[in-house]
């Protein structure tokens, strides 16, 4: 009996000793695990940085801060910080109330300035392209069953442009290709024009290079990655899928200086290019940068190229609708910000590339009429409005090109066709193609013209005469527009 009692009494002591040893072994492993977790968190923060907070100043002045690309793909959900989770409904409603109130105040900051009709673009499209609906009622009805009314109006405009270009243009693809080959040989035989005068203003070059960065980063992280070597500057933004992060790091901005941005598809996004608004501390300027052609809606805006009378000339209708949208929805908030920060700002810069450059130029044309009000708001008689446009589309007629030299500078690559391609040039090219086909048919066919030097010379003389009639006649059949 005594032996059994001693055995039973010894068992708890051995268990205590074993537990003590186990505790001693567990303590070092917990410390090591803590170090590993800390290292992992630091590494994760390096690869996927914490989400940047939006500018509170931009929210107070009613600027949109929407980046549909902003996400944390690749980060496990259980590793995310609580502050990066989806915001609750109450803060979102509060921010919307602040933005709406700021926009109401911005609308009435200058009573003498009419900021336009918000339904300008959609109403103009409806009035302009109803004839397409009347001429193709069945197709128009089928399209209207699957798309919105605004997209339906855009399709009408494209159909109208296609019908206009196709009138009298009944040639096969082979004959079209042959005519283009003859025209290519003809233009290659022409003497090259002399080089234009060099620019000797270093300030213009420096400012143009400086704001080109703003126009470039308007494409967001996807645009810079597409351009190749530029993507190395925003490696973190590629992991984040964040346009806001790309803009801040590429331009080296403080997060509070990125006032507003709008990226991704939005309801009724036609004639509403993506953009961002930032403060350029080095130039004491507020900058509106408009993105160029990137989405399907942007391409449709380019294709809506019918001319519209404006200020004694003609303008690209799609670009005018985009400029009108900015003038109605964005400019009031910018004017209010300039008024409240007049001691910090001395200039309002608008910039963009391609489609963005065209919209920026037309928006500057609209705002140039309100310089007195703008300088009164800024309480600065030398407050400056300027546009730096890069590779803009052809958008105004000759009557308007030199009227805004003090406000707009455009930078065009010598052989870039975008700044010279318009509805008028396309229609004139169609006429020249038809005349080229008639010329080589009358001289014995395409093969003879391409192989016989005498026949080719006669054909080129006919093309030259017809080209002079089309492009340089006093009464042009198709008016031309160009960049500013």
Secondary structure, DSSP 8 states (H G I E B T S, - for coil): -HHHHHHHHHHHHHHHHHHHHHHHHHHHHHHHHHHHHHHHHHHHHHHS-------HHHHHTT--EEETT---TTS-GGGS-GGGS---HHHHHHHHHHHHHHHHHHHTS-TT-----TTHHHHHHHHHSHHHHHHSHHHHHHHHHHS-HHHHHHHHHHHHHHHHHHTT----HHHHHHHHHHHHHHHHHS-----------HHHHHHHHHHHHHHHHTTHHHHHHHTSGGGGGGHHHHHHT-HHHHHHHHHT--GGGEEEEEES--TT-TT---EEEEEETTTTEEEEEE--S-SHHHHHHHH---EEEETTEEEEHHHHHHHHHHHHHTHHHHHHHHHHTTTT--EEEEEEETHHHHHHHHHHHHHGGGHHHHHHHHT-TT-EEEEEEES----EEHHHHTTTTTTEEEE--TT-SGGG--HHHHHHHHHHHHHHHHHHHHTT-HHHHHH-HHHHHHHHHHHHHHHHHHHH-SS-SS--EE--
